[in-house]
Amino acid sequence: MPGGEAGAAEEARVRRVGVRWLLAGNAATAAVQLGLAMALAKQLTEAAVGDFVLALSIWAPVLMAANMGLRPVVASDAEGEHPFGRYLRVRATALAVAFVLTTGACTWLVGSEGIVVVLLVGLSKVGESFSELSYGLQQRHAHERTVGVSLFIRGGVSISLAIVLLEATGTLEGACLALAVTNLGVALVFDLPRARALEARGGASASLHPRGAVLRIVRLGAPLGATAVLLSLTTNVPRYFIEAEVGRAALGVFGVLGYGVAAGALVMNALCNATARDLGASWIRRDLVRFRGVLRGFVLTTMGWAGLVVVVALVAGELVLGLMFGPSYAAASEVFVWMMVAGGVAYLGFAFQYTLTAVRSTSIQVVGVALELVVLTLACAWWVPQHGLLGGALALLCGAVARALVLGGAVLRVLGRGAREVR
């Protein structure tokens, strides 16, 4: 076999192995999230589940902004422009500022009764953020196995401890404490030490680089952070409308139904992160044949996955919701189907977004997600007061279509620009 073909075959093999590990780890995470949702739905009232969903909705846009989309940036940094320590310093600083400001604001807004849940959920998300950054470095070096092992450990410990504390205390605070302890512990004990060790073997040292390089990371990550915030808002804006128009119990039902989309998104996350490295490397080498081949497989796989989740929701949605969460959730099976349709379109948007990140085209992502948010907000304002949960699901679909169209067009323009540069 010629050397070029052998190299391509080896890259394909490494990518397949990486995808399997990330899929396995994210499947475990999805199972844990569904298990936690089931435990909360069975043990607590719908209003209490709504409190948990509301806490997640508060932290999601804040920490998305602080994260600045650095995981795919680290994973696709094929030339090692920045050492991991520098990325870590940027993320730690942003997380600290975001956590202090948000906790202070929530103390004033939700009062002493709800602040404990908000604080614990925030700590658990901070732990996830540190782990996620380390995953980007592991993926760059094709160490997806380490990522998969981390996800298995975190998932197994968190669900076990959450169920124990939920049974022991009968409170939402007990489950949230389990998540906070587990996520922080895995990040500090498992993920970050391994990332540091991997970086040390590469011989890089953040202290040897100028401080201005930190600003380069911020300039690169700021559009991604803005995009992530807008994406988070696209998930949470319907929740805000539902909580205001229909009530906290309805918010709990809507939030639980959203776990189906989130579970599918974890599979997409594995595919996206495993593919970003190959897209970035082939783009840097201006190997457009390779780039188009990877992109074509990426998009087709995404469309296949989106179709599968919608079919499953149509065929078995009501039965699964009833068995897992109870009759009040099964009664909303039509809403669940439309949420999964919206999720399927959103998965395609994610594929386009990761492709644009791999080629360092970030500003257009803000435009696409901003348009999605505008469309979504207008649709929620029109439909949620009239149709409740179904209105929220239909609004999600409208917004996802708008983003997929904008980002898909941007990918086509990138391909055209690359072809002109090669000529």
C-alpha positions as CSV (number, residue, x, y, z in Angstrom):
1,M,0.0,0.0,0.0
2,P,1.5,3.4,-0.9
3,G,2.6,5.7,1.9
4,G,-0.2,8.2,1.3
5,E,-2.9,5.5,1.3
6,A,-1.4,3.9,4.4
7,G,-1.4,7.2,6.2
8,A,-5.1,7.9,5.2
9,A,-6.1,4.4,6.4
10,E,-4.3,4.9,9.7
11,E,-6.1,8.3,10.2
12,A,-9.4,6.6,9.4
13,R,-8.7,3.8,11.9
14,V,-7.7,6.3,14.7
15,R,-10.8,8.4,14.0
16,R,-13.1,5.3,14.2
17,V,-11.5,4.3,17.5
18,G,-11.9,7.8,18.8
19,V,-15.5,8.1,17.8
20,R,-16.3,4.7,19.5
21,W,-14.7,5.9,22.8
22,L,-16.5,9.2,22.7
23,L,-19.8,7.6,21.7
24,A,-19.4,5.1,24.6
25,G,-18.6,7.9,27.1
26,N,-21.3,10.2,25.9
27,A,-23.8,7.3,25.8
28,A,-23.0,6.7,29.5
29,T,-23.5,10.4,30.2
30,A,-26.8,10.4,28.4
31,A,-27.9,7.3,30.4
32,V,-26.9,9.1,33.6
33,Q,-28.8,12.2,32.7
34,L,-31.9,10.2,31.9
35,G,-31.5,8.2,35.1
36,L,-31.2,11.4,37.1
37,A,-34.3,12.8,35.4
38,M,-36.2,9.6,36.2
39,A,-35.1,9.7,39.9
40,L,-36.1,13.3,40.3
41,A,-39.4,12.8,38.5
42,K,-40.2,9.7,40.7
43,Q,-39.0,11.1,44.0
44,L,-39.9,14.8,43.8
45,T,-42.9,16.9,42.7
46,E,-43.0,18.5,39.2
47,A,-42.5,21.9,40.8
48,A,-39.2,20.7,42.4
49,V,-38.1,19.3,39.1
50,G,-38.9,22.7,37.7
51,D,-36.6,24.3,40.3
52,F,-33.8,22.1,39.0
53,V,-34.5,23.0,35.4
54,L,-34.6,26.7,36.3
55,A,-31.2,26.4,38.0
56,L,-29.7,24.8,34.9
57,S,-31.3,27.5,32.8
58,I,-29.7,30.2,34.9
59,W,-26.2,28.7,34.7
60,A,-26.2,27.5,31.1
61,P,-25.8,30.8,29.3
62,V,-23.4,32.2,31.9
63,L,-21.0,29.3,31.8
64,M,-21.2,29.0,28.1
65,A,-19.9,32.5,27.9
66,A,-17.1,31.8,30.3
67,N,-16.2,28.6,28.4
68,M,-15.7,30.5,25.1
69,G,-16.0,27.4,23.1
70,L,-12.4,26.5,23.8
71,R,-12.7,22.7,23.7
72,P,-13.0,22.5,19.9
73,V,-10.3,25.2,19.6
74,V,-7.9,23.1,21.7
75,A,-8.8,19.9,19.8
76,S,-8.3,21.5,16.4
77,D,-5.1,23.4,17.4
78,A,-3.1,21.0,15.2
79,E,0.1,23.1,15.3
80,G,0.1,23.6,19.0
81,E,-0.1,27.4,18.8
82,H,-0.9,27.7,22.5
83,P,0.0,25.4,25.5
84,F,-2.7,23.9,27.5
85,G,-1.8,25.9,30.6
86,R,-2.6,29.1,28.8
87,Y,-6.0,27.8,27.8
88,L,-6.6,26.6,31.3
89,R,-5.7,30.0,32.8
90,V,-8.1,31.8,30.5
91,R,-10.9,29.4,31.4
92,A,-10.3,29.5,35.1
93,T,-10.3,33.3,35.2
94,A,-13.5,33.5,33.2
95,L,-15.2,30.9,35.3
96,A,-14.2,32.6,38.6
97,V,-15.6,35.9,37.4
98,A,-18.8,34.4,36.1
99,F,-19.4,32.3,39.2
100,V,-19.0,35.2,41.7
101,L,-21.2,37.6,39.7
102,T,-24.0,35.0,39.0
103,T,-24.1,33.8,42.6
104,G,-24.3,37.3,43.9
105,A,-27.2,38.1,41.5
106,C,-29.1,34.9,42.3
107,T,-28.8,35.6,46.0
108,W,-30.7,38.8,45.4
109,L,-33.1,37.4,42.8
110,V,-34.1,33.9,44.2
111,G,-33.6,34.5,47.9
112,S,-32.2,32.2,50.6
113,E,-34.6,29.3,49.9
114,G,-33.5,28.7,46.3
115,I,-29.9,29.8,46.4
116,V,-28.5,26.5,47.7
117,V,-29.8,24.6,44.6
118,V,-28.5,27.3,42.3
119,L,-25.0,27.3,44.0
120,L,-24.7,23.5,43.9
121,V,-25.7,23.3,40.3
122,G,-23.2,26.0,39.5
123,L,-20.4,24.2,41.2
124,S,-21.2,21.0,39.3
125,K,-21.1,22.9,36.0
126,V,-17.8,24.5,36.9
127,G,-16.3,21.0,37.4
128,E,-17.7,19.9,34.0
129,S,-16.1,23.0,32.4
130,F,-12.6,22.1,33.6
131,S,-13.1,18.5,32.5
132,E,-14.3,19.6,29.1
133,L,-11.2,21.7,28.4
134,S,-8.9,18.7,29.2
135,Y,-11.0,16.6,26.8
136,G,-10.0,19.0,24.0
137,L,-6.3,18.3,24.6
138,Q,-6.8,14.6,24.8
139,Q,-8.7,14.6,21.5
140,R,-5.9,16.6,19.8
141,H,-3.5,13.8,20.7
142,A,-6.0,11.1,19.7
143,H,-6.4,10.0,23.4
144,E,-10.2,9.7,23.2
145,R,-10.0,6.6,25.4
146,T,-9.0,8.8,28.4
147,V,-12.0,11.0,27.7
148,G,-14.3,8.0,27.6
149,V,-12.9,6.6,30.8
150,S,-13.4,10.0,32.5
151,L,-17.0,10.1,31.3
152,F,-17.7,6.6,32.6
153,I,-16.2,7.4,36.0
154,R,-18.1,10.7,36.3
155,G,-21.4,9.2,35.2
156,G,-21.2,6.1,37.4
157,V,-20.2,8.0,40.6
158,S,-22.6,10.9,40.1
159,I,-25.7,8.8,39.5
160,S,-24.9,6.4,42.3
161,L,-24.2,9.2,44.8
162,A,-27.2,11.2,43.6
163,I,-29.6,8.3,44.2
164,V,-28.2,7.6,47.6
165,L,-28.5,11.2,48.8
166,L,-31.9,11.6,47.1
167,E,-33.2,8.5,49.0
168,A,-31.5,9.6,52.2
169,T,-32.6,13.3,52.2
170,G,-35.7,13.2,50.0
171,T,-34.6,16.7,48.7
172,L,-33.4,18.2,45.5
173,E,-30.4,19.7,47.4
174,G,-29.1,16.2,48.1
175,A,-29.0,15.3,44.4
176,C,-27.4,18.6,43.5
177,L,-24.7,18.1,46.2
178,A,-23.9,14.7,44.6
179,L,-23.4,16.3,41.2
180,A,-21.2,19.1,42.5
181,V,-18.9,16.8,44.5
182,T,-18.6,14.3,41.7
183,N,-17.9,16.8,38.9
184,L,-15.4,18.8,40.8
185,G,-13.7,15.7,42.1
186,V,-13.3,14.0,38.7
187,A,-12.0,17.3,37.2
188,L,-9.4,17.8,39.9
189,V,-8.3,14.2,40.6
190,F,-8.6,12.6,37.1
191,D,-8.9,15.0,34.2
192,L,-6.6,17.9,34.9
193,P,-3.6,15.9,36.2
194,R,-3.7,13.8,33.0
195,A,-3.9,16.8,30.8
196,R,-1.0,18.4,32.6
197,A,1.0,15.2,32.2
198,L,0.2,15.0,28.5
199,E,1.3,18.7,28.0
200,A,4.5,18.1,30.0
201,R,5.5,15.2,27.7
202,G,5.1,17.6,24.8
203,G,7.6,20.0,26.4
204,A,5.4,23.1,26.2
205,S,5.4,25.8,28.9
206,A,2.9,28.5,29.2
207,S,5.3,30.8,31.1
208,L,7.6,31.0,28.1
209,H,5.0,32.7,25.9
210,P,4.1,36.4,25.8
211,R,1.0,37.6,27.7
212,G,-0.4,39.0,24.4
213,A,-1.0,35.4,23.4
214,V,-3.8,35.2,26.0
215,L,-5.5,38.0,24.2
216,R,-5.3,36.0,21.0
217,I,-7.1,33.2,22.7
218,V,-9.8,35.6,24.0
219,R,-10.2,37.1,20.5
220,L,-10.6,33.7,19.0
221,G,-12.8,32.4,21.7
222,A,-15.0,35.4,22.2
223,P,-17.2,34.8,19.1
224,L,-17.4,31.2,20.0
225,G,-18.4,32.2,23.6
226,A,-21.0,34.6,22.2
227,T,-22.3,31.8,19.9
228,A,-22.5,29.4,22.8
229,V,-24.4,31.9,25.0
230,L,-26.9,32.4,22.2
231,L,-27.2,28.6,21.7
232,S,-27.8,28.2,25.4
233,L,-30.5,30.9,25.2
234,T,-32.2,29.0,22.3
235,T,-32.6,26.1,24.7
236,N,-33.7,28.2,27.7
237,V,-35.8,31.0,26.1
238,P,-38.8,28.6,25.7
239,R,-38.3,27.5,29.3
240,Y,-38.5,31.2,30.5
241,F,-41.7,31.7,28.5
242,I,-43.3,28.4,29.8
243,E,-42.4,29.2,33.4
244,A,-44.0,32.7,33.0
245,E,-47.1,31.7,31.0
246,V,-47.9,28.1,32.2
247,G,-46.1,27.6,35.5
248,R,-43.2,25.9,37.3
249,A,-44.8,22.4,37.1
250,A,-45.2,22.7,33.3
251,L,-41.6,23.9,33.2
252,G,-40.6,20.6,35.0
253,V,-42.4,18.5,32.3
254,F,-40.8,20.5,29.4
255,G,-37.4,20.2,31.0
256,V,-37.7,16.5,31.3
257,L,-38.8,16.1,27.7
258,G,-35.8,18.0,26.7
259,Y,-33.5,15.3,28.0
260,G,-34.3,13.3,24.9
261,V,-32.8,16.0,22.7
262,A,-29.9,16.4,25.1
263,A,-29.2,12.6,25.0
264,G,-29.1,12.7,21.2
265,A,-26.9,15.8,21.4
266,L,-24.3,13.9,23.4
267,V,-24.0,11.4,20.6
268,M,-23.6,14.4,18.2
269,N,-21.0,15.9,20.5
270,A,-18.9,12.7,20.3
271,L,-19.1,12.7,16.5
272,C,-18.4,16.5,16.3
273,N,-15.4,16.4,18.6
274,A,-13.9,13.3,17.0
275,T,-14.3,14.9,13.5
276,A,-13.0,18.4,14.4
277,R,-9.4,17.2,14.6
278,D,-9.4,15.7,11.1
279,L,-11.3,18.7,9.6
280,G,-8.8,21.1,11.2
281,A,-5.7,19.1,10.1
282,S,-6.9,18.7,6.5
283,W,-7.8,22.4,6.2
284,I,-4.4,23.5,7.5
285,R,-2.7,21.3,4.9
286,R,-5.2,22.6,2.2
287,D,-6.0,19.0,1.4
288,L,-9.5,19.8,0.1
289,V,-10.1,16.3,-1.2
290,R,-9.6,14.9,2.3
291,F,-11.6,17.8,3.8
292,R,-14.6,17.3,1.6
293,G,-14.5,13.6,2.2
294,V,-14.5,14.0,6.0
295,L,-17.2,16.7,5.8
296,R,-19.4,14.6,3.5
297,G,-19.3,11.6,5.9
298,F,-19.9,14.0,8.8
299,V,-23.0,15.5,7.4
300,L,-24.5,12.2,6.2
301,T,-23.9,10.6,9.5
302,T,-25.5,13.6,11.3
303,M,-28.6,13.4,9.0
304,G,-28.9,9.6,9.6
305,W,-28.7,10.1,13.4
306,A,-31.3,12.9,13.3
307,G,-33.7,10.8,11.3
308,L,-33.3,7.9,13.7
309,V,-34.1,9.9,16.9
310,V,-37.2,11.3,15.2
311,V,-38.4,7.8,14.2
312,V,-37.9,6.5,17.7
313,A,-39.8,9.4,19.2
314,L,-42.7,8.7,16.8
315,V,-42.9,5.0,17.4
316,A,-42.1,4.7,21.1
317,G,-42.2,8.1,22.6
318,E,-45.4,7.8,24.6
319,L,-44.5,4.4,25.9
320,V,-41.0,5.3,26.9
321,L,-42.1,8.5,28.6
322,G,-44.7,6.7,30.6
323,L,-42.4,3.9,31.7
324,M,-39.5,6.2,32.6
325,F,-41.2,9.3,34.1
326,G,-44.9,8.7,34.6
327,P,-48.3,9.4,33.1
328,S,-48.1,13.2,33.3
329,Y,-45.0,13.1,31.1
330,A,-46.4,10.5,28.7
331,A,-49.4,12.8,28.1
332,A,-47.0,15.3,26.5
333,S,-45.8,12.8,23.8
334,E,-46.8,15.0,20.9
335,V,-44.6,17.8,22.4
336,F,-41.8,15.3,22.7
337,V,-42.0,14.3,19.0
338,W,-41.8,17.9,17.9
339,M,-38.9,18.6,20.3
340,M,-37.0,15.7,18.7
341,V,-37.7,17.0,15.2
342,A,-36.3,20.4,16.3
343,G,-33.3,18.5,17.9
344,G,-32.6,16.7,14.7
345,V,-32.4,20.0,12.7
346,A,-30.2,21.4,15.5
347,Y,-27.8,18.5,15.2
348,L,-27.2,19.4,11.6
349,G,-26.5,23.0,12.7
350,F,-24.0,21.6,15.2
351,A,-22.2,19.8,12.4
352,F,-21.9,23.0,10.4
353,Q,-20.8,24.9,13.5
354,Y,-17.9,22.5,14.3
355,T,-16.8,22.6,10.6
356,L,-16.6,26.4,10.7
357,T,-14.7,26.3,14.0
358,A,-12.2,23.8,12.5
359,V,-11.4,26.3,9.7
360,R,-11.4,29.2,12.2
361,S,-14.4,30.9,10.8
362,T,-16.2,32.0,14.0
363,S,-17.9,35.3,13.4
364,I,-20.6,33.9,11.1
365,Q,-21.6,31.5,13.8
366,V,-22.7,34.4,16.0
367,V,-24.9,35.7,13.1
368,G,-26.5,32.3,12.6
369,V,-27.3,31.7,16.2
370,A,-28.4,35.3,16.7
371,L,-30.9,34.8,13.9
372,E,-32.1,31.6,15.5
373,L,-32.6,33.4,18.8
374,V,-34.7,36.2,17.2
375,V,-36.9,33.7,15.3
376,L,-37.3,31.5,18.4
377,T,-38.2,34.4,20.7
378,L,-40.8,35.7,18.3
379,A,-42.3,32.3,17.9
380,C,-42.4,31.7,21.7
381,A,-44.1,35.0,22.2
382,W,-46.7,34.1,19.7
383,W,-47.2,30.3,20.3
384,V,-46.5,29.6,24.0
385,P,-49.4,31.7,25.4
386,Q,-51.7,30.0,22.9
387,H,-50.4,26.4,22.8
388,G,-48.2,26.0,26.0
389,L,-45.6,23.3,25.7
390,L,-46.4,22.5,22.1
391,G,-45.8,26.1,21.2
392,G,-42.4,26.0,22.8
393,A,-41.5,22.9,20.8
394,L,-42.6,24.4,17.5
395,A,-40.6,27.6,18.3
396,L,-37.5,25.5,18.8
397,L,-38.0,23.9,15.4
398,C,-38.3,27.3,13.7
399,G,-35.2,28.6,15.3
400,A,-33.1,25.5,14.5
401,V,-34.1,25.7,10.8
402,A,-33.0,29.3,10.6
403,R,-29.5,28.5,12.1
404,A,-28.9,25.4,9.9
405,L,-29.6,27.5,6.8
406,V,-27.2,30.3,7.7
407,L,-24.4,28.0,8.9
408,G,-24.8,25.6,6.0
409,G,-24.5,28.5,3.5
410,A,-21.4,29.6,5.4
411,V,-19.8,26.1,5.0
412,L,-20.5,26.2,1.2
413,R,-18.8,29.6,1.0
414,V,-15.8,28.2,2.9
415,L,-15.5,25.4,0.5
416,G,-15.6,27.8,-2.4
417,R,-12.9,30.0,-0.9
418,G,-10.7,27.0,-0.3
419,A,-11.0,25.9,-3.9
420,R,-10.0,29.4,-5.1
421,E,-6.9,29.5,-2.8
422,V,-5.7,26.1,-4.0
423,R,-5.9,27.3,-7.6
